[in-house]
Amino acid sequence: RRFSKKEWEEFTEESTHDSVNELTSTPEFTEWVIKNANRIKLLPDNDSDGEFSGSDSTDGYLAKNTKKSRFFGW
């Protein structure tokens, strides 16, 4: 089957979502996350509203003063 560009983008986005969902629901993935938590770094989306500021240091990301009480910047 031939896909239009839009259909292909939708298909790959949905397939990726489903695959990541399946992966993250396994006990093995949970164990991997626990063992490798020190290696995991969450970064704000490129679409971020500037609520967090980044750094390449090991200090990670610091929340700016904000009235919003969100844990992550997405």
Buried (B, 14 or more C-beta within 10 A) or exposed (E): EEEEEEEEEEEEEEEEEEEEEEEEEEEEEEEEEEEEEEEEEEEBEEEEEEBBEEEEEEEEBEBEEEEEEEEEBE
